[in-house]
């Protein structure tokens, strides 16, 4: 739950920043260029917000995909299955 709150917060902040930059670009160039800049920033915002959330929660991006936890869960599962097979 905490991660979701952090992620949504980062997405909202990124969307506001994207809109402000898009507005500034529109005043300097044209609405078409502004739309392109805004959409690029807006959609990249989701990836950046996800990476920032992982950084806040875990402190690093070393285990971004959770491979260590996945390997540990598989090992525990295999041990449990082997133990149940021995009991039979």
NORWOGI-V219755 format. One record per backbone hydrogen bond with DSSP energy under -0.5 kcal/mol. CO is the residue of the C=O (numbers start at 1). NH is the residue of the N-H. Records with the same first field share a line. If there is no record, write none. Layout:
CO->NH ; NH
This chain:
1->5
2->6
3->7
4->8
5->9
6->10
7->11
8->12
9->13
10->14
11->15
12->16
13->17
14->18
15->19
16->20
17->21
18->22
19->23
20->24
21->25
22->26
23->27
24->28
25->29
30->34
31->35
32->36
33->37
34->38
35->39
36->40
37->41
38->42
39->43
40->44
41->45
42->46
43->46 ; 47
44->48
45->49
46->50
47->51
48->52
49->53
50->54
51->55
52->56
53->57
54->58 ; 59
55->59
61->64
63->66
66->70
67->71
68->72
69->73
70->74
71->75
72->76
73->77
74->78
75->79
76->80
77->81
78->82
79->83
80->84
81->85
82->86
83->87
84->88
